[in-house]
Amino acid sequence: MKKQVIFITGTSSGLGKAIAELCYENGHIVYGSSRNPPSENPYVKELKVDVTDQQSVQNAVNYILEKEGRIDVVINNAGLGIIGPIEYLDVADVNRVWHTNVNGLLHVLQAVLPSMRHHNAGKIISISSIASVIALPFRGVYCASKAAGDKIIQSLRMELSQTNISCCSIQAGDIRTSINENRLKVKDLEDPFYADIVKRTNQHIDDEVNKGMSARAVALEIYRLLSHEKLPITYVVGKPLQKLSLWIKRIVSEGVFEKIIASYSK
Ligand SMILES: NC(=O)c1ccc[n+]([C@@H]2O[C@H](COP(=O)([O-])OP(=O)(O)OC[C@H]3O[C@@H](n4cnc5c(N)ncnc54)[C@H](OP(=O)(O)O)[C@@H]3O)[C@@H](O)[C@H]2O)c1
């Protein structure tokens, strides 16, 4: 693959950091971004960006375009998790997740598209989740935010079908990152109807993430995709059982599938 100018959001930790390092190792010009960029990063030019703030994203994109003249690849990776019963979710927390996972994606797309259309070239990758396809108890808002991102990417693909700009959602399974520590939670949940099951679900998610794929392994799959001339609509990366769950969802009834998922949350 010839040298690409790559802009990635959420590179201060986890998957974004791993993708940025891999792209740098392969000789590309990499601009990373986050709210708390490391003061020194040998791999990546780090920019301070809050994806919930449209102007902040626009400023970063303007800066890269001024320096490099183009952005070949954008990877929308910055994201935030949330867990809790729908009945008790704090609306301010829900807004934070939505503004990060959905509006953040829109801000990135609106900032890069004029230049990509001008060059009639570009690749857009949005980091989604298997949870965008499978609703999970106590994670409804996270699932919905990732599903919204997938739909935005699918619509955009059709809007840009006359161009050489290609877009893809990565539906990832569990990845060992700091997502557990950063996930928003309902505070002081005492209602006995929910308290124990939410505690167990929290622990279960933490365990699954800790057993998940390494960020490096996921980054490698995403990096390989970049060499494809046209990106697929979605690309699933995850452990075999998580990939299998998507196949099962296609072949069994909604009711049966719901029972299978619910049985993992008791
Ligand atoms: N880990 C998993 O199991 C898993 C599974 C499926 C999908 N994903 C998705 O993978 C992506 C990366 O998550 P991760 O697992 O690597 O989690 P992570 O380690 O918590 O990384 C999240 C990154 O997003 C950045 N970020 C969060 N809010 C931001 C904002 N408002 N503006 C700019 N940057 C922001 C964080 O940096 P700052 O805090 O410094 O801003 C951090 O660099 C997310 O979209 C997540 O939903 C993760």
The ligand as a Gaussian input file, in Angstrom:
#p B3LYP/6-31G(d) Opt

LIG

0 1
 N      -13.088000      -2.891000      23.902000
 C      -14.088000      -3.572000      23.367000
 O      -14.426000      -4.691000      23.813000
 C      -14.828000      -3.009000      22.163000
 C      -15.683000      -3.858000      21.453000
 C      -16.359000      -3.346000      20.337000
 C      -16.168000      -2.040000      19.943000
 N      -15.341000      -1.225000      20.660000
 C      -15.175000       0.155000      20.213000
 O      -13.808000       0.390000      19.967000
 C      -13.553000       1.796000      20.066000
 C      -12.298000       2.016000      20.898000
 O      -12.569000       1.666000      22.236000
 P      -11.483000       0.975000      23.188000
 O      -11.987000      -0.361000      23.512000
 O      -10.126000       1.134000      22.621000
 O      -11.699000       1.855000      24.517000
 P      -10.760000       2.896000      25.282000
 O       -9.451000       2.262000      25.617000
 O      -11.622000       3.421000      26.383000
 O      -10.480000       4.029000      24.200000
 C      -11.422000       5.001000      23.870000
 C      -10.683000       6.129000      23.149000
 O      -11.666000       7.099000      22.747000
 C      -11.225000       8.378000      23.181000
 N      -12.379000       9.236000      23.441000
 C      -13.435000       9.008000      24.251000
 N      -14.265000      10.053000      24.241000
 C      -13.718000      10.963000      23.392000
 C      -14.094000      12.268000      22.951000
 N      -15.223000      12.863000      23.397000
 N      -13.301000      12.903000      22.058000
 C      -12.160000      12.326000      21.610000
 N      -11.745000      11.114000      21.987000
 C      -12.517000      10.446000      22.875000
 C      -10.406000       8.109000      24.453000
 O       -9.453000       9.128000      24.687000
 P       -9.628000      10.344000      25.722000
 O      -10.334000       9.818000      26.915000
 O       -8.200000      10.774000      25.965000
 O      -10.395000      11.385000      24.977000
 C       -9.684000       6.830000      24.046000
 O       -8.523000       7.151000      23.304000
 C      -14.812000       2.418000      20.661000
 O      -15.578000       3.012000      19.638000
 C      -15.542000       1.205000      21.236000
 O      -16.930000       1.423000      21.313000
 C      -14.657000      -1.688000      21.760000

